[in-house]
Amino acid sequence: MLRFLISLILIFTLNTAVFAEEEETTKVNFLYINGANNNTPNMEKWFYDGIFKAHPKMKKAMDNSPFVREKFLKNGKREIKDVPMTFFWGDKTLEDLQTVTDELNVTSLFSPFLAQIVRSFFAHCMHDAIWVQKDHNMQLIVRELHNEIKKIHENGEQVVLFGYSAGSFVTYGYLFYKLPVLSHDQLANKLGLSADEHKIITTKKIKPTCIDALTTSGLAIYTTSGELISNPSFEDFKKAYSEIDKYTDDACIPENTVLGSVNYASPLVLFYSDLRDPMLEINSFNKDFFIYMKNNDMFWLTVNFADDPLGYPVVTNLNSEEIEKRHNIQFNKNGRGFYYDKSNVKSPATFLGAHTSYWNCAKKFSKAVADAYQEGYRCFYND
């Protein structure tokens, strides 16, 4: 009888240990976002086929890297899911693109043939990238993407965003508007509050919040010149401030949900080159954006094939100390987030096909991403 009881206790203990180990493993989604010119059924199929072909190789490359397993997967505490997630926004541009096509049909009646060919080529190639940059269009996409991220959070899972080509605009826009980078103490400096408004915010300390929570609550207005200003109506400001935590919970990325982003085939710098202009007010929010990522263990990777004509390197890779000195900022020493650009891997495809070769050459691309994670971490922390 004693042996029987001991056996039961051992079985129970082992099962409990296994259950506890399973409970500690967090599922990580790789969420792939499409780029420009995916607004026809054939191109939409091309996107989905490419992702489902490439993801198993991406997972394998990450799983097979000892460094990635240790730092990113936390020695088994995180597990990349077998099935990729996708977020498709290409169909949203179709109606607007049809307007452009109709106008081109009109100009074809009097325009020289070669000029019309070039005009049509650039219109169709650049249309979606320009469309998604416009704030009202970006906000439409960001809101839908946020609904997907909230579902991931509700499932107790985490996510890494993969932005292909103009999809990198979406990853940037989403993190810029949705990361809770603004602390209670920063609001007075960011919004230029009046004495009465400043008095209001001293009565109650709020959670760290994001730009979208400030604007959707009515606490602030985001201007076309890239500035945040407090609501001109003091009564509306006071009401919004009393409810801001509720808006933060709904509008901002839940803590420890988005682990990082991988932008590839990315022309982000070409379209957002002004983000490094210190004369723009928006630059101060970018600084908060990158400080938050570093302090909260998030990574920002840019991986382009060297011969991709639309893959633009982001910046010179600097370590954390160099960034602190250059931009006069102070990082949290405990945070292990980092940013890194790897654009030195040649595509097996020709120069003309390099931009669309990432999924066809998935093994090489996936290894480049795993290598970028390791190189970026070590570069940033001089390990």
Secondary structure, 3 states (H helix, E strand, C coil): CHHHHHHHHHHHHHHHHHHHHHHHCEEEEEEEECCCCCCCHHHHHHHHHHHHHHHHHHHHHHHHCHHHHHHCCHHHCEEECCCCEEECCHHHHHHHHHHHHHHHHHHCCCCCHHHHHHHHHHHHHHHHHHHHHCHHHHHHHHHHHHHHHHHHHHCCCEEEEEEECCHHHHHHHHHHHHCCCECHHHHHHHHCCCHHHHHHHCCCCCCCECHHHHHHHCCEEECCCCCEEECCCHHHHHHHHHHHHHHHHHHCCCCCCEEEEEEECCCHHHHCHHHHCCCCCHHHHHHHHHHHHHHCCCEEEEEEECCCCCCCCCCCCCCHHHHHHHHCCCCCCCCCCEEEEEEEECCCCCCCCHHHCCCCCHHHHHHHHHHHHHHHHHHHHCC
